[in-house]
Structure formats: structure tokens, C-alpha cells
Amino acid sequence: MPEIKSAGYSVYINTSIAKEINRFFRTAKDKYSKLFILVDENSLKHCYPRLVEQVEYFKDAELIEIESGEENKSLEVCAQIWSTLSELGADRHSLFVNLGGGVISDMGGFIASTFKRGIDFINIPTTLLSQVDASVGGKTGIDLHHLKNEIGVFSNPAAVFINSDFVRTLDRRQVLSGFAEMVKHALIADAAYWKKIIQHKPGDPDELEELIKISIQIKNEVVQEDPKEKGKRKMLNFGHTIGHAIETYSLENDAKKPLLHGEAIAAGMVCEAWLSYKVCGLPEGELETVTRFILKTYKGISIEKMGQERLLELMKHDKKNEKDGISFSLLAGIGNCEINRSANAELIKEALNYYTKEAKLLK
């Protein structure tokens, strides 16, 4: 079974992950007093039944269910869950299991890390996005008034268990959302991986286990070198300065069907690839390759309707920023990322215009 060693814990990747979960509990059988499992309606329906049949320790666990969606990644929901844990007698020797996608992993890790000053938690990510992004790195957090991950702490899980077969339960839109982070991993760190990515048919589960492992290895190597995002780890934010602004705008204004994280990040990567061309000398041919691939894979977003000034205002909240500037992680070439690069407002507006123009051309 593929096993990736991270900072004091292991990430296990396999379609028969229950064996590793059982082994984890056998090793720690006397360590935990109570077991709690955080789910949403999707992981409760599609993933929990499969695991509870195979993991005997889950049969006596207390289930805590929340509604899915980024809008529920809030302090209010955290407070409800903290209250539930107290009512159910959780103590400092309890174990919190996050069974779900990125919202569950991010928020569940934050809840566990702050309850009674911190209890152990494990992650069982069930979406492609959470498997390749939230599974390693120790970032936990919640949103504040639609500002992404504005509140959070660095806290590592006791273990992570990834079943790539869970991707079969997702619709294509969710798969593509996770795939965007895999595209990012290739662009910032591994030109050979990029070649595999552009040949992959998103959603083909038979190929995914290998690609998931490569993505996690890339992220893990970066995080191990820079766990608190003081330097190299910032490269993982390629596409996210503009992408998070687009995502936040959509969360504020598209109540019925906001953009998924990966959809916004895909648009952000096109914009920031153009900035890379202008600021870091990304070859024009590579800019065109990146742009075409992303815009053929992801439906174009009408970012011109969002208003450039509002998007710029949202970018100013990005955690990488220093003083009054807007910082970016940009590409000098495919597989080669530079951190702490800045761009002024006019250049960012040109990048947004570039995306709009190319999205219309490739429609």
C-alpha cells in the first residue's frame, strides 16, 4: 500500500483503506476514550456505510452531521459542534474523525485542534479536492464573512486515509474541482507530471490512484521544507490570489450555485499564468499551452461581471500579502515557480482581461 510519511503522521492511499484504519485503531486501542465522526449528507450516504461495515471501531462512534457547502464553514457551525461535543461527554482523550471533503477536513481539523486546547483527529478525505489538497500540510480553518480560511491554525492529524475509489461517488463537476489542484501541483513543481496531467481524462478512476500519490508527494515535500508558509510553501498558492477573490465574490453573490473552489482556481491559474508571462518570463508558448488546456477543461467564468475593483479589493485580504502590495506565486516555466512576486493593479486588470478574451475565443 502506498504510504507517504509527513510531519509525524502517515498518509495511506489505497482502495481497501479499511485495513489500515483498523490497524491504526488496534495500535491505539487504549489511547482514545471516545470516538466522534464528522460527516455531511454526502459522505454519510456514500462513504460512511462502506467504512462502518469494515471498521469495527466505527460502530460505537458518535456521528455528527452538518450540511455540505462552503457557506457552512463558519464559526457559527463550529460553535454548534463544540457544544455537541461537550454535551456528548468528549474529553481530551477523544478522537475526532473527519469523513468528507475539503470543508469537513478544514473545519473538522480546526474544531478538534481548539476543543479543550486540542484533541487528536484523523482525516478520511472523500472528494478528489480534499484528497490532493487538504490531506497534507496541517492547515485547518474556517471562513470569515466569505473570506476564505481567514481563521485557522496549523495542526497535523494523527493519520490520513485516502480511498481513491471514493471519487467514483462524485459528479464530474466535483472531480474537476479537485483536478484543478493537481494541475497546479504539476505547473509549480513537475514538468513530467504536467505531461501526465494533460493526457489524463479527468474522472478516470483507474488512473487516479497514481496521480493522487504524485500530487500528495509534491505537496508533502514542499510542506516538509516549509511547514508554516514562511517561504517555499507559498508556491502552493499559484492561481489562488486571483482564484480566491473570484471564489469569494461568487460565495457573496451566487447564493443558488456558487463556484466550486477548483473552478475559481482554474480561472485564477489562467490569469496568473499571464502575470507569469509578464513578470517572470514564462515562455509565450507555455502560456498558450496552459491557457488552452485549462479553458478546454473548465467552463469559462464571466469574471468581467464581477467588477475588477471588487476583485482587487478581495485580493488585498490574501494572507501572502506584505505591507500594501499584492503578492503572487508565479511561473518562470512549467514546473518552476517563484514566490513573493508582486504585480500592480493595472497589470492584474490586464490579466483579468486576458482571461475574459481567451475564454470567449475558446468558447
Backbone torsions as a table, in degrees:
resi	resn	phi	psi	omega
1	MET	NA	131.3	175.9
2	PRO	-59.2	129.9	177.5
3	GLU	-134.4	128.2	179.3
4	ILE	-114.4	123.6	179.8
5	LYS	-85.3	124.7	176.1
6	SER	-114.0	-156.5	-173.7
7	ALA	-75.8	83.7	176.1
8	GLY	84.8	7.9	177.4
9	TYR	-150.8	169.0	-179.4
10	SER	-117.3	149.0	172.8
11	VAL	-110.0	120.0	-179.8
12	TYR	-105.3	135.7	-177.0
13	ILE	-128.0	116.3	178.9
14	ASN	-172.6	156.3	177.0
15	THR	-78.8	-14.2	176.8
16	SER	-113.5	57.2	-170.8
17	ILE	-71.0	-18.2	-177.7
18	ALA	-57.2	-33.7	179.4
19	LYS	-60.4	-42.7	-179.5
20	GLU	-70.8	-35.2	178.1
21	ILE	-65.1	-44.0	177.6
22	ASN	-61.1	-39.9	179.1
23	ARG	-64.2	-39.9	177.6
24	PHE	-58.9	-45.6	-177.7
25	PHE	-71.7	-33.3	177.0
26	ARG	-63.9	-38.0	179.2
27	THR	-68.9	-34.8	-175.5
28	ALA	-110.5	27.4	-170.2
29	LYS	-61.2	-30.2	-179.3
30	ASP	-99.0	3.2	-174.1
31	LYS	-83.9	-32.8	-170.6
32	TYR	-111.0	132.7	-177.9
33	SER	-84.7	-36.7	-179.4
34	LYS	-142.0	155.1	-178.6
35	LEU	-126.5	129.9	179.3
36	PHE	-125.1	139.5	180.0
37	ILE	-123.0	121.2	177.4
38	LEU	-93.6	126.1	-178.9
39	VAL	-135.6	165.0	164.3
40	ASP	-116.2	-178.1	-175.0
41	GLU	-63.5	-26.8	-179.0
42	ASN	-77.0	-49.1	-179.7
43	SER	-70.5	-28.1	176.4
44	LEU	-66.3	-38.9	-177.6
45	LYS	-78.4	-44.7	-168.8
46	HIS	-98.3	-25.5	-170.7
47	CYS	-116.7	-43.1	-177.8
48	TYR	-57.7	-45.9	-178.6
49	PRO	-58.0	-37.5	179.8
50	ARG	-67.3	-39.1	-176.8
51	LEU	-76.6	-39.9	-175.7
52	VAL	-66.6	-25.4	176.3
53	GLU	-70.6	-29.7	-173.1
54	GLN	-106.2	-17.2	-178.6
55	VAL	-114.0	101.3	-173.9
56	GLU	-60.9	-31.0	-176.6
57	TYR	-69.0	-20.0	-179.7
58	PHE	-77.7	-16.8	-174.5
59	LYS	-66.5	-27.8	-179.6
60	ASP	-100.9	7.6	-177.5
61	ALA	-76.4	152.9	172.4
62	GLU	-87.7	126.1	178.5
63	LEU	-90.3	133.7	173.7
64	ILE	-121.8	119.2	-175.3
65	GLU	-110.7	135.1	171.8
66	ILE	-122.6	166.8	174.9
67	GLU	-79.9	144.7	179.0
68	SER	-72.8	164.1	175.7
69	GLY	116.2	140.9	-179.2
70	GLU	-58.5	-29.5	-178.2
71	GLU	-65.0	-16.9	179.2
72	ASN	-93.7	2.4	179.5
73	LYS	-86.9	67.3	-168.6
74	SER	-131.6	165.2	178.0
75	LEU	-64.3	-33.8	-179.7
76	GLU	-63.1	-43.7	179.0
77	VAL	-67.3	-39.9	176.5
78	CYS	-57.0	-45.0	-178.5
79	ALA	-61.1	-39.0	178.3
80	GLN	-62.9	-41.3	-177.9
81	ILE	-72.7	-39.6	174.9
82	TRP	-57.7	-42.2	178.8
83	SER	-63.6	-41.7	178.8
84	THR	-62.2	-43.7	178.5
85	LEU	-59.6	-42.7	179.1
86	SER	-63.7	-44.1	-178.9
87	GLU	-63.8	-32.1	-177.8
88	LEU	-90.4	7.2	173.5
89	GLY	79.8	26.4	177.4
90	ALA	-65.5	138.1	177.1
91	ASP	-124.7	-173.6	-174.6
92	ARG	-71.6	-8.8	178.3
93	HIS	-104.1	15.0	177.1
94	SER	-80.9	159.4	176.0
95	LEU	-119.7	133.7	-178.5
96	PHE	-109.9	123.4	-178.2
97	VAL	-107.2	122.6	177.7
98	ASN	-97.4	105.7	-178.5
99	LEU	-112.8	96.4	-177.9
100	GLY	167.3	-162.0	-176.7
101	GLY	-87.7	-155.8	-174.6
102	GLY	-62.5	-38.0	179.1
103	VAL	-63.1	-46.1	179.5
104	ILE	-62.7	-45.4	-177.8
105	SER	-64.5	-48.0	-177.9
106	ASP	-65.2	-52.0	-175.5
107	MET	-73.4	-41.1	179.8
108	GLY	-62.2	-39.7	177.1
109	GLY	-63.8	-39.0	178.6
110	PHE	-66.1	-44.1	179.8
111	ILE	-59.9	-48.1	-179.0
112	ALA	-65.1	-38.6	-174.8
113	SER	-72.2	-17.2	-177.4
114	THR	-111.6	-18.4	-179.8
115	PHE	-70.6	124.3	-177.4
116	LYS	51.0	36.9	-179.6
117	ARG	66.4	17.4	171.7
118	GLY	120.7	119.5	171.3
119	ILE	-121.6	159.8	-179.6
120	ASP	-66.3	148.7	173.4
121	PHE	-143.6	154.0	171.7
122	ILE	-123.7	151.5	177.9
123	ASN	-110.0	131.2	170.5
124	ILE	-122.5	82.2	-175.1
125	PRO	-70.2	134.5	-172.8
126	THR	-112.4	-8.3	175.2
127	THR	-108.6	158.6	178.8
128	LEU	-61.4	-39.1	179.7
129	LEU	-59.7	-48.6	-177.7
130	SER	-70.6	-28.5	179.9
131	GLN	-69.2	-40.8	-175.9
132	VAL	-96.1	-10.7	-175.8
133	ASP	-119.1	-56.6	-174.9
134	ALA	-82.8	-7.8	-173.1
135	SER	-72.4	-30.3	179.8
136	VAL	-129.7	156.1	174.6
137	GLY	118.4	-19.2	175.3
138	GLY	71.7	14.8	177.1
139	LYS	-87.3	129.5	172.5
140	THR	-125.7	156.7	179.2
141	GLY	171.8	169.4	177.0
142	ILE	-135.3	166.1	-179.7
143	ASP	-89.3	156.7	176.5
144	LEU	-127.4	108.8	-178.4
145	HIS	50.7	49.3	178.4
146	HIS	74.2	-3.1	175.6
147	LEU	-80.1	121.4	-170.9
148	LYS	-63.8	126.7	171.4
149	ASN	50.2	40.1	-177.2
150	GLU	-71.9	-25.6	179.8
151	ILE	-121.4	131.2	179.5
152	GLY	176.1	175.8	178.4
153	VAL	-138.4	158.7	169.7
154	PHE	-85.1	122.4	-179.5
155	SER	-156.3	123.4	-176.7
156	ASN	-86.3	144.1	175.0
157	PRO	-72.8	167.8	174.3
158	ALA	-76.8	-25.7	177.7
159	ALA	-172.2	160.5	175.2
160	VAL	-130.3	134.5	-178.7
161	PHE	-125.2	118.5	-175.4
162	ILE	-114.8	121.0	173.4
163	ASN	-107.0	102.4	-177.2
164	SER	-62.8	-19.3	179.8
165	ASP	-68.5	-20.9	177.6
166	PHE	-61.6	-22.5	179.7
167	VAL	-61.0	-26.7	178.5
168	ARG	-63.0	-19.5	-179.4
169	THR	-85.4	-5.2	-174.4
170	LEU	-94.6	151.1	171.4
171	ASP	-80.6	167.8	-174.0
172	ARG	-60.8	-35.6	-178.4
173	ARG	-62.8	-42.3	178.8
174	GLN	-67.7	-38.4	178.3
175	VAL	-62.5	-45.7	-180.0
176	LEU	-63.8	-32.4	178.0
177	SER	-61.7	-44.7	177.2
178	GLY	-69.4	-35.9	-178.6
179	PHE	-60.5	-29.7	179.8
180	ALA	-59.2	-38.6	178.8
181	GLU	-68.6	-32.2	177.4
182	MET	-69.1	-38.8	174.1
183	VAL	-58.5	-44.7	179.5
184	LYS	-60.7	-45.3	-179.6
185	HIS	-56.7	-43.4	179.7
186	ALA	-64.8	-44.8	-176.0
187	LEU	-64.7	-36.1	-174.7
188	ILE	-86.6	-19.3	-167.7
189	ALA	-141.0	-14.4	-168.3
190	ASP	-154.3	97.6	-179.2
191	ALA	-63.7	-33.9	178.3
192	ALA	-66.7	-38.7	176.9
193	TYR	-65.5	-36.4	177.2
194	TRP	-57.5	-40.8	179.1
195	LYS	-63.1	-36.5	176.7
196	LYS	-69.7	-39.6	-178.5
197	ILE	-61.8	-45.9	-175.7
198	ILE	-72.8	-14.1	176.1
199	GLN	-94.0	-12.4	-176.0
200	HIS	-79.8	141.1	172.3
201	LYS	-92.2	107.8	-175.9
202	PRO	-52.2	128.2	178.4
203	GLY	101.8	-7.2	176.6
204	ASP	-74.6	102.4	-173.1
205	PRO	-68.0	-21.4	-178.2
206	ASP	-69.0	-25.3	179.3
207	GLU	-95.4	-14.9	-166.2
208	LEU	-67.6	-35.6	-174.9
209	GLU	-57.9	-43.2	179.2
210	GLU	-64.2	-44.1	-178.2
211	LEU	-68.1	-39.0	177.1
212	ILE	-59.3	-44.0	-179.8
213	LYS	-61.4	-43.3	179.7
214	ILE	-62.5	-45.3	-179.6
215	SER	-60.7	-45.3	-179.2
216	ILE	-65.3	-38.5	177.8
217	GLN	-62.4	-42.2	178.6
218	ILE	-61.0	-50.0	-178.5
219	LYS	-64.4	-41.0	-177.5
220	ASN	-63.0	-40.6	179.1
221	GLU	-63.0	-40.4	179.2
222	VAL	-66.1	-46.1	-176.6
223	VAL	-66.4	-38.9	179.8
224	GLN	-60.9	-36.3	-178.9
225	GLU	-76.0	-30.9	-174.5
226	ASP	-143.6	75.0	-173.0
227	PRO	-64.6	-29.7	-174.5
228	LYS	-104.5	16.5	175.1
229	GLU	58.2	47.5	175.8
230	LYS	-91.2	-19.6	-177.1
231	GLY	-150.6	-101.5	-170.4
232	LYS	-55.4	-33.8	-177.5
233	ARG	-59.5	-21.8	179.3
234	LYS	-60.4	-22.1	-179.6
235	MET	-62.5	-22.9	178.2
236	LEU	-68.3	-8.3	-180.0
237	ASN	-93.3	7.9	175.7
238	PHE	-55.2	130.7	-179.1
239	GLY	84.9	-10.7	-172.1
240	HIS	-92.6	-24.5	179.5
241	THR	-62.9	-51.5	176.4
242	ILE	-77.3	-39.1	-177.8
243	GLY	-61.2	-42.8	179.0
244	HIS	-65.6	-35.1	177.5
245	ALA	-64.4	-43.1	177.6
246	ILE	-62.8	-43.8	-179.7
247	GLU	-63.9	-43.8	-179.6
248	THR	-63.7	-42.9	177.7
249	TYR	-58.5	-43.6	-179.3
250	SER	-65.1	-39.9	177.8
251	LEU	-63.1	-33.9	180.0
252	GLU	-74.0	-32.4	-167.4
253	ASN	-118.8	-16.4	-177.7
254	ASP	-112.4	71.3	-172.8
255	ALA	-60.9	-36.2	-174.9
256	LYS	-76.0	-40.3	-176.9
257	LYS	-149.1	74.6	179.0
258	PRO	-68.2	158.9	177.7
259	LEU	-63.0	145.4	170.8
260	LEU	-77.7	158.9	-177.6
261	HIS	-52.8	-50.7	-176.2
262	GLY	-66.1	-30.3	178.0
263	GLU	-65.9	-42.0	178.2
264	ALA	-69.9	-39.7	-179.3
265	ILE	-67.3	-35.2	176.9
266	ALA	-59.1	-45.8	176.8
267	ALA	-63.9	-41.1	178.4
268	GLY	-61.1	-36.2	-179.8
269	MET	-68.0	-36.1	176.8
270	VAL	-64.8	-47.2	179.0
271	CYS	-60.1	-44.4	-176.1
272	GLU	-78.2	-20.6	170.5
273	ALA	-66.9	-39.4	176.9
274	TRP	-65.2	-42.7	175.3
275	LEU	-59.9	-37.8	178.0
276	SER	-60.8	-40.4	178.3
277	TYR	-61.3	-41.1	-177.3
278	LYS	-80.2	-38.2	-171.4
279	VAL	-96.3	-38.8	-172.0
280	CYS	-113.1	0.8	178.1
281	GLY	76.5	25.9	173.1
282	LEU	-53.6	125.1	-178.8
283	PRO	-55.1	140.6	-176.2
284	GLU	-58.8	-37.2	179.0
285	GLY	-63.5	-37.3	178.0
286	GLU	-71.3	-36.4	174.3
287	LEU	-58.5	-45.5	-179.6
288	GLU	-64.9	-40.2	179.1
289	THR	-62.9	-46.4	179.8
290	VAL	-62.8	-46.2	-178.0
291	THR	-61.2	-48.9	-178.0
292	ARG	-62.0	-45.4	-177.7
293	PHE	-61.8	-46.6	-177.1
294	ILE	-67.3	-42.9	-176.7
295	LEU	-75.3	-18.1	172.1
296	LYS	-83.3	-24.0	-178.3
297	THR	-89.3	-33.5	-175.4
298	TYR	-119.3	137.2	177.5
299	LYS	-63.2	137.9	-179.7
300	GLY	-63.3	146.5	179.3
301	ILE	-108.6	139.3	179.6
302	SER	-82.6	71.8	-175.4
303	ILE	-74.9	-16.3	178.4
304	GLU	-65.5	-24.6	179.5
305	LYS	-77.2	-14.5	-177.4
306	MET	-78.6	-24.1	-179.5
307	GLY	89.5	117.5	-175.2
308	GLN	-64.6	-36.6	-178.6
309	GLU	-66.1	-39.2	178.2
310	ARG	-66.4	-40.6	178.3
311	LEU	-64.0	-40.9	177.2
312	LEU	-62.2	-39.9	178.5
313	GLU	-61.5	-41.6	179.2
314	LEU	-68.3	-34.9	178.7
315	MET	-63.6	-27.1	-178.8
316	LYS	-67.0	-15.7	178.2
317	HIS	-86.8	-4.4	-177.4
318	ASP	-60.2	136.0	-173.3
319	LYS	-69.6	-15.4	179.1
320	LYS	-79.5	-16.0	-174.1
321	ASN	-63.6	146.6	175.1
322	GLU	-126.4	133.4	-177.4
323	LYS	56.7	-126.5	-175.2
324	ASP	-104.2	1.6	-176.9
325	GLY	-86.4	164.6	174.1
326	ILE	-106.9	118.0	-175.0
327	SER	-97.8	149.3	-179.9
328	PHE	-134.6	155.7	164.9
329	SER	-106.9	118.8	-169.7
330	LEU	-126.6	163.2	-175.5
331	LEU	-95.8	128.7	168.7
332	ALA	-87.7	-19.2	177.4
333	GLY	-175.3	164.8	178.4
334	ILE	-63.7	121.3	-176.4
335	GLY	92.6	5.1	-176.4
336	ASN	-137.9	106.5	-174.7
337	CYS	-111.9	141.4	176.2
338	GLU	-115.6	135.9	-178.7
339	ILE	-100.2	168.2	174.9
340	ASN	57.1	40.4	173.2
341	ARG	-99.9	139.9	-176.6
342	SER	-114.6	157.4	176.8
343	ALA	-142.8	141.0	179.9
344	ASN	-81.4	172.3	-174.5
345	ALA	-59.5	-40.5	-177.5
346	GLU	-65.1	-40.0	179.2
347	LEU	-67.3	-39.0	178.1
348	ILE	-64.1	-40.3	177.4
349	LYS	-62.4	-39.2	177.1
350	GLU	-63.4	-36.5	177.8
351	ALA	-64.5	-41.4	177.3
352	LEU	-63.9	-39.7	177.8
353	ASN	-65.8	-37.2	177.8
354	TYR	-60.3	-45.9	179.5
355	TYR	-60.0	-47.7	-178.4
356	THR	-58.8	-44.5	-179.8
357	LYS	-63.7	-47.4	-177.3
358	GLU	-69.2	-35.5	179.1
359	ALA	-64.2	-36.5	177.9
360	LYS	-70.9	-38.8	-179.0
361	LEU	-66.1	-35.4	-176.2
362	LEU	-97.8	13.3	-177.8
363	LYS	-63.8	NA	NA
